[in-house]
């Protein structure tokens, strides 16, 4: 049995398998991250868009409430799908089916959660490099691994994965091995 997350496009959706408990915890955090009331998250998800103060006030009064409703509806979709997570037999790992009709909600939620993790952990572009990750705090290292997981899932949902793993060169990123995520204590 493999210890690497895998993804398969199936009729009606995408099946993710061999999701470790740490990966499931990361996914369960997605709705909480996009619903966060932390000012850093709100500023990242709903940045200032207009140079004119009056235009900005108008945008905040009319567009932001609708965007917040969209974030809430995406969080609800993700929660419903996570409620269907099934544990694999004789394993602590699980599988998750994301139905085709939920893909857009998941894409938006995963992206928003990545942005939230980035700002909540005071990350910089350098932290997303190999050298920068080595110099990061343990909390930032964990956040980077979680961001990597969410990005890998986004890639699958966007169709950026090898439908025939094993047919390519060794060392491919298509195996979705998120080394180290399970080494962090979740809590």
Secondary structure in CASP SS format (residue, H / E / C, confidence):
PFRMAT SS
TARGET T0000
AUTHOR 0000-0000-0000
METHOD secondary structure of the structure
MODEL  1
X C 1.00
X C 1.00
X C 1.00
X C 1.00
X C 1.00
X E 1.00
X E 1.00
X E 1.00
X E 1.00
X E 1.00
X C 1.00
X C 1.00
X E 1.00
X E 1.00
X E 1.00
X E 1.00
X E 1.00
X E 1.00
X E 1.00
X C 1.00
X H 1.00
X H 1.00
X H 1.00
X H 1.00
X H 1.00
X H 1.00
X H 1.00
X H 1.00
X H 1.00
X H 1.00
X H 1.00
X H 1.00
X H 1.00
X H 1.00
X C 1.00
X C 1.00
X C 1.00
X C 1.00
X H 1.00
X H 1.00
X H 1.00
X H 1.00
X H 1.00
X H 1.00
X H 1.00
X C 1.00
X C 1.00
X C 1.00
X C 1.00
X C 1.00
X C 1.00
X C 1.00
X H 1.00
X H 1.00
X H 1.00
X H 1.00
X H 1.00
X H 1.00
X H 1.00
X H 1.00
X H 1.00
X H 1.00
X H 1.00
X H 1.00
X H 1.00
X H 1.00
X H 1.00
X H 1.00
X H 1.00
X H 1.00
X H 1.00
X H 1.00
X H 1.00
X H 1.00
X H 1.00
X H 1.00
X H 1.00
X H 1.00
X H 1.00
X H 1.00
X H 1.00
X H 1.00
X C 1.00
X C 1.00
X C 1.00
X E 1.00
X E 1.00
X C 1.00
X C 1.00
X C 1.00
X C 1.00
X C 1.00
X C 1.00
X E 1.00
X E 1.00
X E 1.00
X E 1.00
X E 1.00
X E 1.00
X H 1.00
X H 1.00
X H 1.00
X H 1.00
X H 1.00
X H 1.00
X H 1.00
X H 1.00
X H 1.00
X H 1.00
X H 1.00
X H 1.00
X H 1.00
X H 1.00
X H 1.00
X H 1.00
X H 1.00
X H 1.00
X H 1.00
X H 1.00
X H 1.00
X C 1.00
X C 1.00
X C 1.00
X C 1.00
X H 1.00
X H 1.00
X H 1.00
X H 1.00
X C 1.00
X H 1.00
X H 1.00
X H 1.00
X H 1.00
X H 1.00
X C 1.00
X C 1.00
X C 1.00
X H 1.00
X H 1.00
X H 1.00
X H 1.00
X H 1.00
X H 1.00
X H 1.00
X H 1.00
X H 1.00
X H 1.00
X H 1.00
X H 1.00
X H 1.00
X H 1.00
X H 1.00
X H 1.00
X H 1.00
X H 1.00
X H 1.00
X H 1.00
X C 1.00
X C 1.00
X C 1.00
X C 1.00
X C 1.00
X C 1.00
X C 1.00
X C 1.00
X C 1.00
X C 1.00
X C 1.00
X C 1.00
X C 1.00
X C 1.00
X C 1.00
X H 1.00
X H 1.00
X H 1.00
X C 1.00
X C 1.00
X C 1.00
X C 1.00
X C 1.00
X H 1.00
X H 1.00
X H 1.00
X C 1.00
X C 1.00
X C 1.00
X C 1.00
END
